[in-house]
Amino acid sequence: MFPIRTFLVLPAVFAAGACLSAQQADTVLIHGTILTVDAKDSVAQALAIRDGGIIAVGTDAQVMKLAGKATRIVDLHGRTATPGMIDTHSHYAEAGARDLFQLKLEDAVSIADVVARVKARVALAKPGEWVRGVGWDEGKLAERRYIHASDLDAVSPNNPVLLIHTTLHYATANSYALKLAGINEGSKSPANGTIDRDAEGHITGVLKEAARAPISALLPQFTQDEIKQGILKEMDDLHREGVTGFKDTLTGTQWTALEDLERDGKLNERVCALWRAGESVASAQTVLTAIQRTSPTPRAYRHGHLATCGVKIFMDGSAMARTAWSYQPWLKDGNVDEGNTGYPSVDPQVYRQMVRLFHQAGISIGTHAIGEHAIDWVVDTYTLVEKEKPTVGLRHSIIHANFPTPHAIDVMAALEKQYDAGYPEVQPVFLWWFGENWLPTLGAERMRLIFPLKTYSDRGIRWTSGTDYSVAPLAPRYGLWAAVAREALRGKHPFDSAQAVDIHTALRSYTVEAARQLFLEEQVGSLEAGKRADIAVWDRNPYSIRSSDLKNLKCEMTIIDGKTVYASPASATAY
């Protein structure tokens, strides 16, 4: 636990009358609890903002000396301000259009529920028009099984249907869609994908990883306008949850949409983009060329809001899909799935060439790796390319890093210390959202060891939090709670509580540590003079409430660059 000081005093700011006049505040926040999340985890009462930046943090009396006739005074009435939350792994540019224009299934409670929603959407569609949805999770359905083509066929005989699983790593297609894609009983699974079959060997309609490619090639694409509408929708939702920045995985088309919004002054978040690098050296070279053309200075933010931060490569799949690359077999319905240790999403040697290409070009890399075999391969690859061309500060990351081996943990610690690289970007919210639904696939031992947050912290490994939205809900409060409580959706505790962290550590993973992974540590992440005024105001103090209440925190106000982008209409705070 970090030491807490009652007030943060900045004597240089409160030096002389002439200085006070020159730094008269545009806005002051007073009568609150300011969790600065600085190096000493200092706590103050008030802060002052000028030209979008923080100019003072201290007591009410000190900060009010910077208020003039034109200063906007925000009375927090005892509420708590923290740095704005930062999500270090997400898919908002992709998910927004899906949220607006496709069926949302994350709250579906049964297969019958899903089928009814598909039937209603089919009734509105033209014959032959695609019906698409996303978010189903067999662990949350009453039947506790996959949705099959046979479940959908009766209500969609004249329309292709594709329903993407919440993990985004597998999907169910109806028979119409399977026929369009040429997938039939004689089709074989690709090396990095799975065509699911039932006990009799018949295809079920469930397609995992690369097995989805024939259908994906047929899907209509969202227009630029639809993508922009989706991003605006997601930003509004993020503001309501105190989120002021995120690292997003996207395509060139989605990057263009973000560029348009930034140019038009509508990008009210700080967005750190990871371009999808594909699965070959050729696709990696194409993406590298595009990055060098559109973002000649990687990691440099346009007007402080949009930057190309690097690329994303997939090393493996999903634990729930049993496609993550592991050493030991996964389980299927609680029994050993003999021979299934998952598989790499890309040839491991090709992956190594791709990483080398980007590293030598000075481009940061985020690699999706969930299984222990995948994580070992990734951290060893990072070590190899760093030794070939030592480059400090690219901050290559391991996205998810669910099941690191002791070797991987040792290598992460060494990479961070020597090269400022090898950072795990984890999703504590998964512990809650998937929870005991993982048990039939992972088994008790893997469940116990998943996301070793305390071990990371004890070893001095810096780690950050994210949501992977739309895989899990976007509100950071769920991730804060899950990191502290390690509790599953239905209240069970299948995880090792020794790997829990305190709220101070959890909050840092969403603020000051997260800012580093967006290459923004000099601008945001803590509430200190000289940094931008990205602030979230909460109804309660996360440091002083019960851990079970963390998930119920309510964001009352969100400020980005000193401007209020969200204010709760129910709040008593004077805005």
TILO-705949 format. One record per residue (C-alpha): x, y, z negated. Coordinates in Angstrom, 1 decimal. Example, Ala and Ser with C-alpha at 12.3 -4.5 7.8 and 13.67 -1.06 7.14 Angstrom:
<rs>
(r (12.3, -4.5, -7.8))
(r (13.7, -1.1, -7.1))
</rs>
This chain:
<rs>
(r (0.0, 0.0, 0.0))
(r (1.3, 3.4, 0.9))
(r (1.7, 6.1, -1.8))
(r (-1.0, 8.7, -1.8))
(r (-0.5, 12.4, -2.5))
(r (-3.4, 14.5, -3.5))
(r (-2.6, 17.3, -1.1))
(r (-0.3, 17.8, 1.8))
(r (1.4, 21.2, 1.5))
(r (3.2, 22.8, 4.5))
(r (5.0, 25.8, 3.1))
(r (6.4, 26.9, 6.5))
(r (2.9, 27.4, 7.8))
(r (1.8, 29.5, 4.8))
(r (4.9, 31.7, 4.7))
(r (4.2, 35.3, 5.5))
(r (1.2, 37.5, 6.3))
(r (2.4, 38.3, 9.8))
(r (2.7, 34.6, 10.4))
(r (-0.8, 34.0, 9.1))
(r (-2.3, 36.6, 11.5))
(r (-0.4, 35.2, 14.5))
(r (-1.7, 31.7, 13.7))
(r (-5.3, 32.6, 12.9))
(r (-7.4, 29.4, 13.3))
(r (-10.1, 28.8, 15.9))
(r (-11.6, 26.2, 13.6))
(r (-11.1, 25.0, 10.1))
(r (-12.3, 21.8, 8.4))
(r (-12.7, 22.3, 4.7))
(r (-14.2, 20.6, 1.6))
(r (-13.3, 17.2, 2.8))
(r (-10.8, 14.3, 2.4))
(r (-8.2, 14.4, 5.1))
(r (-6.5, 11.1, 5.6))
(r (-3.4, 12.2, 7.6))
(r (-1.9, 8.8, 8.2))
(r (1.5, 10.5, 8.3))
(r (4.7, 8.7, 7.1))
(r (3.7, 9.1, 3.5))
(r (-0.1, 8.5, 4.0))
(r (-0.7, 11.9, 2.5))
(r (-4.3, 13.1, 1.7))
(r (-5.4, 16.7, 1.9))
(r (-8.7, 18.7, 1.6))
(r (-8.6, 20.8, 4.8))
(r (-7.0, 21.5, 8.1))
(r (-6.8, 24.3, 10.7))
(r (-7.0, 24.1, 14.5))
(r (-5.8, 26.6, 17.1))
(r (-5.7, 26.2, 20.9))
(r (-6.6, 22.5, 20.5))
(r (-3.7, 21.8, 18.1))
(r (-3.4, 21.4, 14.3))
(r (-1.6, 24.3, 12.8))
(r (-2.0, 23.5, 9.1))
(r (-3.1, 20.8, 6.7))
(r (-3.5, 21.4, 3.0))
(r (-5.8, 22.6, 0.3))
(r (-9.0, 24.5, 1.0))
(r (-7.5, 27.7, -0.3))
(r (-4.4, 27.3, 1.8))
(r (-6.2, 26.6, 5.0))
(r (-8.8, 29.3, 4.5))
(r (-6.0, 31.9, 4.6))
(r (-5.9, 31.1, 8.3))
(r (-9.6, 31.8, 8.9))
(r (-10.7, 35.1, 10.4))
(r (-14.0, 36.6, 11.5))
(r (-14.1, 34.5, 14.7))
(r (-13.0, 31.3, 13.0))
(r (-15.5, 28.4, 13.2))
(r (-15.8, 26.9, 9.7))
(r (-16.8, 23.2, 9.5))
(r (-17.8, 22.3, 5.9))
(r (-17.2, 18.5, 5.6))
(r (-19.2, 18.3, 2.3))
(r (-16.8, 15.7, 1.0))
(r (-16.7, 13.6, 4.1))
(r (-13.5, 12.0, 5.3))
(r (-11.5, 12.9, 8.4))
(r (-9.0, 10.6, 10.0))
(r (-7.0, 10.7, 13.2))
(r (-9.1, 9.7, 16.2))
(r (-9.3, 6.0, 16.7))
(r (-7.2, 4.6, 19.6))
(r (-8.0, 1.2, 21.3))
(r (-4.8, -0.4, 22.7))
(r (-6.5, -3.0, 24.9))
(r (-9.8, -2.5, 26.7))
(r (-11.6, -2.7, 30.1))
(r (-13.8, 0.4, 29.9))
(r (-13.3, 1.5, 33.5))
(r (-14.5, -1.9, 34.6))
(r (-17.1, -2.5, 31.9))
(r (-19.0, 0.8, 32.3))
(r (-20.5, 0.0, 35.6))
(r (-21.4, -3.5, 34.5))
(r (-23.1, -2.1, 31.4))
(r (-25.2, 0.2, 33.6))
(r (-26.1, -2.0, 36.5))
(r (-25.9, -5.6, 35.4))
(r (-27.7, -7.8, 32.8))
(r (-26.2, -7.5, 29.3))
(r (-26.3, -10.8, 27.5))
(r (-24.2, -10.3, 24.4))
(r (-27.4, -10.3, 22.2))
(r (-29.0, -13.4, 23.9))
(r (-30.0, -16.0, 21.3))
(r (-30.8, -18.9, 23.5))
(r (-30.5, -20.3, 27.0))
(r (-34.2, -19.7, 27.4))
(r (-33.7, -16.1, 26.5))
(r (-31.0, -15.8, 29.2))
(r (-33.2, -17.5, 31.8))
(r (-36.1, -15.2, 31.0))
(r (-33.8, -12.2, 31.6))
(r (-32.6, -13.6, 34.9))
(r (-36.2, -14.3, 36.0))
(r (-37.2, -10.7, 35.3))
(r (-34.2, -9.3, 37.2))
(r (-34.9, -11.7, 40.2))
(r (-38.4, -10.4, 40.3))
(r (-37.0, -7.0, 41.1))
(r (-34.4, -8.2, 43.6))
(r (-34.6, -8.7, 47.3))
(r (-34.2, -12.3, 48.7))
(r (-30.4, -13.0, 49.0))
(r (-29.5, -10.1, 46.6))
(r (-27.0, -10.9, 43.9))
(r (-28.2, -11.1, 40.3))
(r (-25.3, -10.6, 37.9))
(r (-24.9, -10.5, 34.1))
(r (-22.2, -10.5, 31.5))
(r (-21.7, -11.3, 27.8))
(r (-23.2, -14.7, 27.0))
(r (-21.5, -16.8, 24.4))
(r (-22.4, -20.4, 23.8))
(r (-21.5, -20.1, 20.2))
(r (-24.3, -17.5, 19.7))
(r (-26.9, -19.5, 21.6))
(r (-29.3, -21.8, 19.8))
(r (-28.4, -24.7, 22.1))
(r (-24.6, -24.2, 21.3))
(r (-23.7, -25.2, 24.9))
(r (-22.7, -23.6, 28.2))
(r (-25.4, -22.2, 30.5))
(r (-25.6, -24.5, 33.6))
(r (-26.7, -23.9, 37.2))
(r (-29.6, -26.3, 36.5))
(r (-30.9, -23.9, 33.8))
(r (-31.0, -21.0, 36.4))
(r (-32.1, -22.7, 39.6))
(r (-35.8, -22.8, 39.0))
(r (-36.1, -19.0, 38.4))
(r (-33.6, -18.0, 41.2))
(r (-34.1, -20.2, 44.3))
(r (-33.6, -17.4, 46.7))
(r (-30.9, -15.3, 44.9))
(r (-27.3, -16.0, 44.1))
(r (-26.7, -15.6, 40.3))
(r (-23.4, -15.2, 38.4))
(r (-23.3, -14.8, 34.7))
(r (-19.9, -14.0, 33.2))
(r (-19.0, -15.3, 29.8))
(r (-18.1, -12.7, 27.0))
(r (-14.4, -13.6, 27.3))
(r (-14.4, -12.7, 31.0))
(r (-12.5, -16.0, 31.6))
(r (-15.4, -18.1, 32.8))
(r (-18.8, -17.8, 34.3))
(r (-21.9, -19.7, 35.3))
(r (-23.1, -19.7, 38.9))
(r (-26.5, -21.0, 40.1))
(r (-26.7, -23.5, 43.0))
(r (-27.4, -20.8, 45.5))
(r (-24.1, -19.0, 44.6))
(r (-22.2, -22.3, 44.5))
(r (-23.4, -23.1, 48.0))
(r (-22.5, -19.7, 49.4))
(r (-18.9, -20.2, 48.0))
(r (-18.5, -23.7, 49.3))
(r (-18.2, -25.2, 45.9))
(r (-19.7, -28.7, 45.7))
(r (-19.3, -32.1, 44.2))
(r (-16.2, -32.8, 46.3))
(r (-14.4, -29.6, 45.3))
(r (-11.2, -29.9, 43.3))
(r (-10.1, -27.5, 40.5))
(r (-7.2, -25.3, 41.5))
(r (-3.9, -25.5, 39.5))
(r (-4.8, -22.5, 37.5))
(r (-8.5, -22.9, 37.2))
(r (-11.3, -25.4, 36.2))
(r (-14.5, -26.5, 37.9))
(r (-16.4, -27.8, 34.9))
(r (-18.1, -31.1, 35.1))
(r (-20.6, -33.0, 32.9))
(r (-20.1, -36.5, 31.3))
(r (-21.2, -38.1, 34.6))
(r (-18.7, -36.0, 36.6))
(r (-21.2, -33.7, 38.2))
(r (-20.4, -30.0, 38.6))
(r (-22.2, -27.8, 36.0))
(r (-21.9, -24.4, 37.7))
(r (-19.4, -23.3, 35.1))
(r (-16.2, -22.0, 36.7))
(r (-13.1, -21.0, 34.7))
(r (-10.1, -18.8, 35.6))
(r (-9.0, -19.1, 39.3))
(r (-11.9, -21.5, 40.1))
(r (-14.1, -18.3, 40.2))
(r (-12.1, -16.9, 43.2))
(r (-14.4, -18.2, 46.0))
(r (-17.4, -16.6, 44.4))
(r (-15.6, -13.4, 43.4))
(r (-14.7, -12.9, 47.0))
(r (-18.4, -12.7, 47.9))
(r (-19.5, -10.2, 45.2))
(r (-20.5, -6.7, 46.2))
(r (-18.2, -4.1, 44.8))
(r (-19.3, -1.1, 42.7))
(r (-19.2, 2.3, 44.4))
(r (-16.9, 5.1, 43.2))
(r (-20.0, 6.9, 42.0))
(r (-21.2, 3.9, 40.0))
(r (-17.7, 3.4, 38.5))
(r (-17.6, 7.1, 37.4))
(r (-21.1, 6.9, 35.9))
(r (-19.9, 3.8, 34.0))
(r (-16.8, 5.6, 32.6))
(r (-18.9, 8.6, 31.5))
(r (-21.3, 6.2, 29.7))
(r (-18.5, 4.4, 27.9))
(r (-16.8, 7.7, 26.9))
(r (-20.1, 8.8, 25.3))
(r (-20.3, 5.5, 23.4))
(r (-16.7, 5.8, 22.3))
(r (-17.2, 9.4, 21.0))
(r (-20.0, 8.1, 18.8))
(r (-17.5, 5.7, 17.2))
(r (-14.7, 8.1, 16.6))
(r (-12.5, 6.8, 19.5))
(r (-10.4, 9.4, 21.2))
(r (-8.0, 7.3, 23.3))
(r (-7.6, 3.9, 24.9))
(r (-5.3, 1.7, 27.0))
(r (-7.3, 0.3, 29.9))
(r (-6.7, -2.5, 32.4))
(r (-7.8, -1.4, 35.8))
(r (-7.6, -1.6, 39.6))
(r (-6.6, 1.1, 42.1))
(r (-10.2, 1.9, 42.8))
(r (-10.9, 2.4, 39.1))
(r (-7.8, 4.6, 38.8))
(r (-9.1, 6.8, 41.6))
(r (-12.4, 7.2, 39.7))
(r (-10.4, 8.3, 36.6))
(r (-8.4, 10.7, 38.6))
(r (-11.6, 12.3, 40.0))
(r (-13.0, 12.7, 36.5))
(r (-9.7, 14.2, 35.2))
(r (-9.6, 16.6, 38.1))
(r (-13.1, 17.7, 37.4))
(r (-12.5, 18.2, 33.7))
(r (-14.8, 15.4, 32.7))
(r (-12.3, 12.9, 31.2))
(r (-12.8, 13.6, 27.5))
(r (-10.6, 10.7, 26.3))
(r (-6.9, 10.0, 26.5))
(r (-6.5, 7.1, 28.9))
(r (-3.4, 5.0, 29.3))
(r (-3.8, 2.9, 32.4))
(r (-2.4, -0.6, 33.0))
(r (-2.7, -1.6, 36.7))
(r (-3.5, -5.2, 37.4))
(r (-0.3, -6.7, 39.0))
(r (-1.9, -9.9, 40.5))
(r (-0.4, -13.3, 40.6))
(r (2.6, -13.1, 43.0))
(r (5.7, -11.2, 43.6))
(r (4.1, -9.8, 46.7))
(r (1.1, -8.4, 44.8))
(r (3.4, -7.0, 42.2))
(r (5.4, -5.2, 44.8))
(r (2.2, -3.8, 46.3))
(r (1.1, -2.5, 42.9))
(r (4.5, -1.1, 42.1))
(r (4.5, 0.9, 45.4))
(r (1.0, 2.2, 44.6))
(r (2.1, 3.3, 41.1))
(r (5.2, 5.0, 42.5))
(r (3.0, 6.9, 45.0))
(r (0.3, 8.0, 42.6))
(r (2.3, 8.3, 39.4))
(r (5.9, 9.2, 40.2))
(r (6.5, 9.8, 36.5))
(r (5.1, 6.9, 34.6))
(r (3.8, 7.5, 31.1))
(r (3.5, 11.3, 31.8))
(r (0.0, 12.5, 31.0))
(r (-2.0, 14.8, 33.4))
(r (-3.2, 17.6, 31.2))
(r (-2.7, 15.3, 28.3))
(r (-5.5, 12.9, 29.3))
(r (-4.5, 10.5, 32.0))
(r (-1.3, 8.5, 32.6))
(r (-0.2, 5.3, 34.3))
(r (1.4, 3.5, 31.4))
(r (2.4, 0.3, 33.2))
(r (1.0, -3.0, 34.5))
(r (-0.8, -6.0, 33.2))
(r (0.0, -9.6, 34.0))
(r (-1.9, -12.7, 32.9))
(r (0.2, -15.5, 31.5))
(r (-2.7, -17.7, 30.5))
(r (-6.4, -17.9, 30.0))
(r (-8.7, -18.1, 27.0))
(r (-8.8, -20.1, 23.8))
(r (-12.6, -20.5, 23.9))
(r (-12.4, -21.7, 27.5))
(r (-9.6, -24.1, 26.5))
(r (-7.5, -22.6, 29.3))
(r (-4.9, -20.8, 27.2))
(r (-1.4, -22.4, 27.7))
(r (-0.6, -24.3, 24.5))
(r (1.8, -27.0, 23.3))
(r (-0.9, -29.1, 21.6))
(r (-4.2, -30.2, 23.2))
(r (-7.3, -28.1, 22.6))
(r (-10.4, -29.6, 21.1))
(r (-13.7, -30.1, 22.8))
(r (-16.7, -30.2, 20.5))
(r (-14.4, -30.9, 17.6))
(r (-12.6, -33.8, 19.3))
(r (-9.2, -33.8, 20.9))
(r (-9.5, -32.9, 24.6))
(r (-6.7, -35.3, 25.7))
(r (-4.3, -33.9, 28.2))
(r (-5.7, -30.4, 28.1))
(r (-3.1, -28.0, 26.8))
(r (-4.4, -25.3, 29.1))
(r (-2.3, -23.9, 31.9))
(r (-0.4, -20.8, 33.0))
(r (-2.4, -18.3, 35.1))
(r (0.7, -17.7, 37.3))
(r (3.7, -19.9, 38.0))
(r (6.0, -19.2, 35.1))
(r (9.0, -18.6, 37.3))
(r (7.0, -16.3, 39.5))
(r (5.9, -14.5, 36.3))
(r (9.5, -14.0, 35.4))
(r (10.3, -12.5, 38.8))
(r (7.3, -10.1, 38.5))
(r (8.5, -9.0, 35.0))
(r (12.0, -8.5, 36.3))
(r (10.7, -6.4, 39.3))
(r (8.7, -4.0, 37.0))
(r (11.3, -3.8, 34.2))
(r (14.1, -2.9, 36.6))
(r (11.8, -0.2, 38.1))
(r (11.2, 1.3, 34.6))
(r (7.6, 0.2, 34.4))
(r (6.1, -1.0, 31.1))
(r (4.5, -4.4, 31.1))
(r (1.6, -5.8, 29.1))
(r (1.2, -9.5, 29.3))
(r (-2.0, -11.4, 28.4))
(r (-0.8, -14.4, 26.3))
(r (-3.0, -16.3, 23.9))
(r (-1.6, -19.9, 23.6))
(r (1.6, -20.5, 21.8))
(r (3.4, -21.8, 24.9))
(r (2.4, -18.7, 26.8))
(r (3.6, -16.3, 24.0))
(r (6.9, -18.1, 23.8))
(r (7.4, -17.8, 27.5))
(r (6.5, -14.1, 27.5))
(r (8.8, -13.0, 24.7))
(r (11.7, -15.0, 26.1))
(r (11.1, -13.4, 29.5))
(r (11.2, -10.0, 27.9))
(r (14.4, -10.9, 26.2))
(r (15.9, -12.1, 29.5))
(r (15.1, -9.0, 31.5))
(r (16.2, -6.7, 28.6))
(r (19.6, -8.4, 28.5))
(r (19.9, -8.1, 32.3))
(r (19.1, -4.4, 32.2))
(r (18.9, -3.0, 28.7))
(r (16.2, -0.4, 28.7))
(r (15.1, 1.0, 25.4))
(r (11.5, 2.4, 25.1))
(r (9.4, 0.6, 27.7))
(r (7.4, -1.0, 24.9))
(r (6.5, -4.2, 26.8))
(r (3.6, -5.8, 24.9))
(r (2.0, -9.2, 24.2))
(r (-1.7, -8.6, 24.7))
(r (-3.7, -10.7, 22.2))
(r (-0.8, -12.9, 20.8))
(r (-3.3, -15.1, 19.0))
(r (-1.1, -18.0, 18.1))
(r (2.6, -17.0, 17.9))
(r (5.1, -19.6, 16.9))
(r (7.8, -18.8, 14.3))
(r (10.2, -18.5, 17.3))
(r (7.9, -15.9, 18.9))
(r (7.7, -13.9, 15.7))
(r (11.5, -13.9, 15.4))
(r (11.9, -12.7, 19.0))
(r (9.2, -10.0, 18.6))
(r (11.1, -8.6, 15.6))
(r (14.4, -8.6, 17.5))
(r (12.9, -7.1, 20.6))
(r (11.3, -4.2, 18.7))
(r (14.5, -3.5, 16.7))
(r (16.9, -3.6, 19.7))
(r (14.8, -2.5, 22.7))
(r (11.6, -0.9, 21.4))
(r (9.7, -3.7, 23.1))
(r (7.8, -6.9, 22.3))
(r (4.8, -5.4, 20.6))
(r (1.7, -7.6, 19.8))
(r (-1.5, -5.8, 20.7))
(r (-4.1, -7.7, 18.8))
(r (-7.9, -7.7, 18.4))
(r (-8.8, -8.3, 14.7))
(r (-12.5, -7.8, 15.8))
(r (-12.3, -11.3, 17.4))
(r (-12.1, -12.8, 13.9))
(r (-15.6, -11.5, 13.2))
(r (-17.1, -11.6, 16.7))
(r (-16.1, -15.2, 17.6))
(r (-15.4, -16.4, 14.0))
(r (-16.5, -20.0, 13.4))
(r (-17.5, -20.4, 17.0))
(r (-13.9, -21.1, 17.6))
(r (-13.7, -24.0, 15.2))
(r (-14.9, -26.8, 17.7))
(r (-12.1, -25.6, 20.1))
(r (-9.3, -24.6, 17.8))
(r (-9.5, -26.9, 14.8))
(r (-8.9, -26.0, 11.2))
(r (-5.1, -25.5, 11.5))
(r (-5.2, -23.1, 14.5))
(r (-8.1, -21.3, 12.9))
(r (-6.0, -20.7, 9.8))
(r (-3.0, -19.3, 11.7))
(r (-4.7, -17.0, 14.2))
(r (-3.6, -13.4, 14.2))
(r (-0.9, -13.5, 11.5))
(r (-1.2, -9.8, 10.7))
(r (0.4, -9.9, 7.3))
(r (3.3, -11.8, 8.6))
(r (3.8, -9.2, 11.3))
(r (3.8, -6.4, 8.7))
(r (6.1, -8.3, 6.3))
(r (8.6, -8.9, 9.1))
(r (8.6, -5.3, 10.0))
(r (6.8, -6.0, 13.3))
(r (4.7, -3.1, 14.5))
(r (1.4, -4.1, 15.8))
(r (-1.7, -2.4, 17.1))
(r (-5.4, -3.0, 17.3))
(r (-8.0, -3.0, 20.1))
(r (-11.3, -4.4, 21.0))
(r (-10.9, -5.9, 24.5))
(r (-14.2, -4.3, 25.3))
(r (-16.5, -5.6, 26.7))
(r (-15.3, -8.9, 25.3))
(r (-16.2, -7.6, 21.8))
(r (-18.1, -4.6, 20.5))
(r (-16.2, -1.3, 20.9))
(r (-16.6, 0.2, 17.4))
(r (-13.2, 0.2, 15.6))
(r (-14.9, -0.1, 12.3))
(r (-15.5, -3.8, 13.0))
(r (-11.8, -4.3, 13.7))
(r (-10.8, -2.4, 10.5))
(r (-13.1, -4.6, 8.4))
(r (-12.0, -7.8, 10.2))
(r (-8.3, -7.1, 9.6))
(r (-9.0, -6.6, 5.9))
(r (-11.7, -9.3, 5.3))
(r (-10.9, -11.9, 7.9))
(r (-14.6, -12.9, 7.8))
(r (-16.6, -14.5, 10.6))
(r (-19.9, -13.4, 12.0))
(r (-22.1, -15.7, 9.9))
(r (-20.2, -14.9, 6.7))
(r (-17.9, -18.0, 6.6))
(r (-14.2, -17.7, 5.9))
(r (-12.4, -20.2, 8.2))
(r (-9.2, -18.0, 8.3))
(r (-6.2, -17.8, 6.1))
(r (-6.9, -14.9, 3.7))
(r (-3.2, -14.6, 3.1))
(r (-2.9, -13.0, 6.6))
(r (-5.3, -10.2, 5.6))
(r (-3.9, -6.6, 5.4))
(r (-5.0, -3.6, 3.4))
(r (-7.1, -0.8, 4.9))
(r (-4.1, 1.5, 5.0))
(r (-2.3, -0.9, 7.3))
(r (-5.4, -1.6, 9.4))
(r (-6.1, 2.2, 9.9))
(r (-2.5, 2.7, 11.0))
(r (-3.0, 0.0, 13.6))
(r (-5.8, 2.0, 15.2))
(r (-4.1, 5.4, 14.8))
(r (-0.4, 6.2, 14.5))
(r (0.8, 2.8, 15.6))
(r (-1.7, 2.7, 18.5))
(r (-0.5, 6.2, 19.6))
(r (3.0, 4.8, 20.1))
(r (1.7, 2.1, 22.5))
(r (0.1, 4.9, 24.5))
(r (3.3, 6.8, 24.5))
(r (1.5, 9.6, 22.6))
(r (3.2, 9.5, 19.2))
(r (4.4, 13.1, 19.5))
(r (0.9, 14.3, 20.3))
(r (-1.7, 12.3, 18.4))
(r (-2.1, 9.4, 15.9))
(r (-1.8, 11.4, 12.7))
(r (-3.2, 14.7, 11.3))
(r (-0.1, 16.9, 11.1))
(r (0.8, 20.4, 12.1))
(r (2.1, 20.4, 15.7))
(r (-0.1, 17.5, 16.9))
(r (-3.2, 17.7, 19.0))
(r (-6.5, 17.9, 17.1))
(r (-8.0, 14.5, 17.8))
(r (-10.1, 13.8, 14.7))
(r (-12.9, 11.5, 13.6))
(r (-15.1, 12.4, 10.7))
(r (-16.7, 9.6, 8.7))
(r (-19.5, 9.5, 6.2))
(r (-17.3, 7.7, 3.6))
(r (-13.7, 7.3, 2.7))
(r (-12.4, 4.0, 4.1))
(r (-9.7, 4.0, 1.5))
(r (-12.1, 4.0, -1.5))
(r (-15.1, 1.9, -0.4))
(r (-15.5, -1.9, -0.7))
(r (-14.0, -3.8, 2.2))
(r (-17.4, -5.2, 3.0))
(r (-18.6, -1.6, 3.7))
(r (-15.9, -0.9, 6.3))
(r (-18.0, -2.3, 9.1))
(r (-20.9, 0.1, 8.2))
(r (-18.9, 3.3, 8.4))
(r (-20.7, 6.0, 10.4))
(r (-18.9, 8.4, 12.5))
(r (-20.3, 11.9, 11.9))
(r (-18.2, 13.9, 14.3))
(r (-15.5, 13.4, 16.9))
(r (-13.0, 16.1, 18.0))
(r (-10.6, 15.9, 20.9))
(r (-8.2, 18.7, 21.6))
(r (-10.0, 20.8, 19.0))
(r (-13.4, 20.5, 20.8))
(r (-16.3, 18.7, 19.3))
(r (-17.3, 15.9, 21.7))
(r (-19.8, 14.3, 19.4))
(r (-21.7, 15.4, 16.3))
(r (-24.3, 13.2, 14.6))
(r (-27.7, 14.9, 14.6))
(r (-28.4, 13.2, 11.2))
(r (-25.3, 14.6, 9.5))
(r (-25.6, 17.3, 6.8))
(r (-22.2, 18.6, 7.8))
(r (-22.4, 22.2, 9.1))
(r (-21.1, 22.1, 12.7))
</rs>
